[in-house]
Amino acid sequence: MDYQLLQQKLGITFQNENILKQAFIHSSYVNEHRLERADDNERLEFLGDAILELGVSHFLYHRIPAMSEGEMTKLRAFLVRESTLFSVAKKLEFGQFLMLGKGEESSGGRKRPSILADVFEAFLGALYVDQGFDRVYEFLEEHLYIYAGPSQFSSAMDYKTTLQEIVQRESRQQVSYAIIEERGPAHDREFVAQVTVNEWLATTGTGLSKKEAEQRAAKKAIDSLRAQQ
């Protein structure tokens, strides 16, 4: 494997190239070649998982100050989930640098989401050991935090579910939604949704779809309930 090429692609030069290589050694390769168990990337993956959680938490806390603890937890879960890490690892072409056993290779392991997500975490662990947290954070800023854009945030957050959880936790109040207005021509329609909590709290939200309007109405209801606490 040409790990010099990988470093050139990433714009990162490792002081210890061996630890970079280890991040890409799958356990199937170690087993097949009768290497030491500690030679695979699982320990680096363990470390990288913790560094990833810290890095994402640091980013959300400092970059989005208005976000609540619950909202940060949900968006962090979105950013560190397997499918997101797989997307980043695939974009960086990490699969071509994997060292796999023949069985894993023949079964498509080089493109398997779980393996690529794991190798992404192992790479973070290796980068942390080699160059420290600040360099890992820079790498995440460039390649992962872009997934926290508006559309990704909307898909990660579900204010309707959050509102339901708050209401159920505090009382037996009922939550209901209604589309109370539709504006504009068919090709550029805007919807107005109203959410009612137990017939006494009503908030509205607008959106380009009924779902978006309901989510925004739910967000306002959450804000109103929290302000009353």
C-alpha angles and dihedrals in degrees: 000000000000103000090168086066091051091052091049091051092050097040089233127123115201119215089208109037091182092069089050089054091048091057088066099046110107120207090244089063091049092050094047094049094041094238126156114285090237090061094077125084099254097101090049089048089054091052094043092052090059093045090050092053091049094046094050092045090051091049095049094045095051103032101043105037095168093060117107124230092256092050092049090051092053095047092045089053088052093050097047098040119117097252093054094047089046090054092052094045091048092050090051090049093235090155094073091059097051120118107215138171116254093254093051090045094052093048093057098262092149089069099034112125095220093052094046092047089051093049090051089057091045090053090053089052091051093047091050093052092046102041111005138245098300091061091048090051091052090051091050091048090056100042112019113026091063085076088069091073122129098274093046091046091053092052092047096048122067109185092177091061092044091051091049090051092051093048094047092047095052103035146334093271120147126235121208134175132207135175102231101176142018119199135191135014122318093260093051104031123165121197130207116206129190125204120199124196112203091328094288106078118053126174132170136214136184130217146153089254133035090245093053092048092051092049091052092047089051091050090055091049090052091050091049093050092049091049089057093054 
